[in-house]
């Protein structure tokens, strides 16, 4: 069978398209949407128009997906060195850099058009600035040259609430910034838990993650400290009247459990507890923003 015949076979084409999906980091992009959508509920006092909601979800997902594609492109050299990532589409050769760049560019263009035309210009500009920061500042600079890469770079992944609020209000307010702050403070313990497990990979790729540069003990302490800072951040929304008791109860319990897991990791000095903490941290944001959605839906039904 000729090469042309093989490439034109439907199964081969399907396999090719499936190679593009991991470039979008769909789980992370979904997480950005999960933090954006409940924020829209908080920003609205009378419900959200279905068209606005769909446009915000689609535009935000595409924006995050495009940033992830460019992140993959710029990290291809690092991914090739690390055992955990060398099977990704770009370092493994499943997708060429040129096609990856085109794919990311198309996603970015569509996301901006959708957000600008069907939500608000402010939402589109925030998404664009976040992508520029994530790709050029975090991926090219922070990730490679400082062990505070995740701390500072976490701002890019925390923009979901800012996009959501701007999509409804056309601007920002303190509630959006608090929700941004929750994700910003959540990011270091989330990624440092993963970095403890894969610190040899990061060391091999010369990525200055905290466990590599300052050791496991310091990393565990920092993880615990950051989880503690989430307590006042979460509580402030209810203390200042933005949310009700239901949010405080659910998000508060989720935060306390997060702190307890971090404390166990710190006191036990057992690296095998890092991944359970990492997995719970993924569920944590769903719990906090799910609680926000429930809190708002009880008060303001769609």
N, C-alpha and C positions, 0 to 999 in steps of 0.2 A: 504493500500500500504506500502511495506517495505521501510526502510530507504535507502537501496541500490538502489532500483528502483527509488526512488525520486532523489537521487544524480546523477543517470545515465541519467535522462531525459534531452534532449537537452536544454530545457528552463532553467533548473537549472544550467547546465554547463555554458550556456551563461551568466547567471546572475553572476556566480562565476567569470568568466573572466572579466566581467565589473567592478567588485570590485577592480581589480588591476589597472585600468586606473587612478583613482584619485591619487594613490600613486606616479605616475610619474609627477604630477603637469603639465599637458599638456600645459596649457596656459603659464606658466613660461618657460617651455622648448621651446615652439614655439617662445617666445620672445627672448630667447638666439640665436635661429637660425636667427631670423629677424635682429639681430644686427651683426651676423656673416657674412651673405651672402653679404650685400652691402659692407662690409669691403673687401671681396674678390675682388669685382669689383674695389675698390680703389687701391688695391695692385697689380692689373694686368694692364699692359699697352697694352695688345693685346687680351683681352678676356679670358674667362675661359673654359677649356675643360669640356664638359658635365659630364664625368665620375668623374672628380675631384670635381665638384660642388655637384653631388649627394652624393659622399662619405663624403664630408665635412658636408652636411646637415644631413645625417643619423647619422654619428658619433657624431656630436655635440648634436643632439637631444637625442640620447641614453645616452650620457655622462651626460647631465643635468637631464634626467629622472632617471638615476641610483642614482645620488646624492639626488634627491628628495625622492626616496624610502627610503634611509638610514636616511634621515632627519625625515621622518614619523616614522621610527622605534625608533629612539632615542627620539622623541618628544611624543611618545604615552602616557606617564604618564601625560604630560602637556595637551595634547589634551583631555584627559578624564575629566579634570577639567573644561575646557572652553566650554561654551555653543555653541560657533561658530564651534568648531572642534570635539566635542565628537561623532559626527556621522560619522567621517572618518573611512575607512576600518579597521584599526588596533584597535583603542579603542572600536569600536562597535563590534569587533569580526568577521567581515566578512572575514578577512584574518589573518592567524596566523603569529606570529613573524618569525617563521622558514621559512615559505613560502615567506614571504616578504623579508627576508634576501637572500634567494635563487634567487628570482626574481631580486633584486637589483644587486646581484653579476653577474648574467647572462648579464644584460644590460650593466654593467660596462665592462665586458670582451669583449663583442661584439663591444662596442664603441671604445675601445683601439685598437682592431684588425683592425677595419675599418679605423680609423684615421691614424694609423701607416703604414698600408700596402698600402692604396690608396690615402693618402694625404702626410704628412711628419711626421717623428718622433717628430719634435718640436711641432706640433699641438697635437699629442697624449700625450706628456709629460705635456703640458700646461693644457690640459683637466684633466689629472690625478691629477696634483697638485691642481687645482681649486677644484676638488671634495674632496680631502683630507682636504683642508682648510675649505670648507663648512661643511663637516660632523664632523670633529674632533675639529677644532678650533671654528667655529661659533656655531654649534648646541650644542656641549657638553660644551663649556666654555663661549664664549662671550654672547650668548643669555641668559644664566642663571645668569650671575654674573656682567654685566655692562650695563648701559643704553646707552653706545656707541656701543652696539652690532650691530645695523644696519649700523652704520657708517663704522666700520672696516669690518664687515662681507659682506658689499656690494661689496667688491673686488671679491668675488667668483662669484657673478651674473654678473659681468662686463667683464668676460673673453671671451665672444663671439667674439669681434673684435680681440683679441689676437690670438684665434684659427684660425679665418678666414685669418688673415694676414700671420700667420705661415704656414697655409695650402698651400698658394700660393708661398710665398717667402722662406719658410724654416727658418725664423727668424723674428725679430720684428724691427719696426722703430717708429719714433716719432708720425706718423699719427695714428698708432694702439694704442699707449698709450693715445693720446688725446681722441680717441673714447672710450677707456676704462675709461678715466677720466669723460667723459660725463655721462656714466651709473653709475659710482661710486658716482658722485655728485647728480644724479637724485634719487638714492635709498633712502636716508633719508627722503626727503619730501614725496615720494611715500608711504613708510611704516608708517611714523609717522602720516600721515593723517588717515590711517586705524586704527592706534593705539589709536587715539583720540576717535574714535567711540567705540572701543572694549577695552577701558582701564580697565573696571571692570573685564572683562575676564582675562586680563593679570595680574591684581592685585590678582585675586583669584588663579591663577596658580603660583604666585610669580615670574613672568617674569618681570625684571626691564626695561620695555619700558619707554621711556622718559616722556610721560604724567603721568605715575605712579610715577616716582621718582622725577621729577622736576615740574610737573604741566602743565596745558594746555597752560598758557600764554607763558611760556618758549618754549614749543613745537611749538607753532604758530610762534614765532620769529625765531626759528631755521629753520623751514620749509621755511620761506620767505628768510632768508639769503642764504640757499642752492640753492634756485631757482635763486637767483641773480648771484651766482657763475657760473651758466650754460651759462650766456651771453658771457663772455670772452672765455669760453671753446669752445662753438659752433663757435664763430666768428673767433677763431684762425686758424681753418682749411682753411677758405677762405683768411684770412689776409696773411698767409704764403704759399698760392698757391696750397694747396692740393685739394681744391674744387673751383667751380666757383660761379657765382652770383646766380644761381638757388637754390643751396643748402643754401646759406646765406639768401636768401629771405624767403624760406619756413621754414627752421629750425629756423631762427631768429624770424619770426612771432609766430611760435609755442612756442618758449621760452619766448617771451614777454608776451604772453597770460598766460603761466604757472605762471609767476611772478605776473601778475595781479590777478589771482585767489588766490595765496598765500597771496597777500597784502589784499585782501578782507577778507580772513579768519582771518588775523592778526587784522585788524582794527575793524571788526564787532564783533569779539569774539563769533561768532556763530558756535557751533559745527556741526550744520546741513550742513555747507558748506564744512566740511572735506571730506565727501564721494564724492561729485561732483569733488573735487580736486583730490581725489584718482583715480576716473574713468578717468579723463582727463589725469592724469599722465601715465596711461597705453597707451592711444592713443598717448601721446607725443613721446615716443620712436619710435613708428611706423612712426610718421611724420618726425622725424629727420633722421632716417635711410632710410625711403622711399625717402626723399629728396636727400640723398646721392646716392641712387641707380639711381634715375632719372638724377641727375647731371652727373653721370658717364656714363650712357647708351647713353646720348646725344653725349658724346665725344667719347666713346669707345663702339660701339655696340657689342653684343655677337656674 
